[in-house]
């Protein structure tokens, strides 16, 4: 069931969850930044489309939404994208060129409604300055993290996420041991290549984000983290290459989990023709 809560001034989280068999729940978050030019970061899962849009439009008028940032092209980040672009004619899509190419395999998105960015890009939207970065762990080559310089908020896409017994809104609401156990699982599962990388180079990618001194870290797959706890997540991320390799036989198949959830239909009702 999709819920909303606040993660800071003018910042709302639209959250759902994806059951991962034998492991727990993976949070699935999108984020609405209000202000001079409201922006949505990611657009939820297809299975939540109706509830997602109802929740979103209760927070912002479609005519006021100006930007939709898609951190990468996976379905749990693009579930309502086309519908939102249709309902919000003044909104433009911000994403990486690789993600746009992949999205174009399924959706027709007018070029005049797209702004493409790369790691290192920096843009101003109304009263906000955003920079774009490569997060340390990712499962798509087009993945971007966004940093809101005025608010000090880092939107880290899949990176820094976790799997928990219960989806909670804030880091302090979770059991720390369970959070970091799930953190080690998810960040290796989405990026099994971390077992092959040069640990020093990987650490530099973590330091690059830490140097932004984020006041708040918001993962698409974790509770909101703020204050000193952000540093503890940076430290945990730097240890990922030193952990045992994620075994192929134990991989979390997120695509299969999404397919199973889609087959259930809204509120767990089996879709027509589903087994």
QUIBEL-V694371 format. One record per helix or strand of 2 or more residues. SS is the DSSP state (h for helix, s for strand). FROM is the first residue (numbers start at 0). LEN is the number of residues. If there is no record, write none. Layout:
SS;FROM;LEN
SS;FROM;LEN
//
This chain:
s;2;6
s;10;10
s;23;10
s;38;3
h;45;14
s;66;3
h;74;4
h;80;7
s;91;4
h;96;7
h;110;3
s;113;3
s;121;4
s;127;6
s;144;4
s;152;3
s;162;2
h;170;3
h;175;14
h;191;5
h;198;12
s;215;3
s;223;3
h;228;10
h;239;3
h;247;3
h;253;11
h;265;3
//
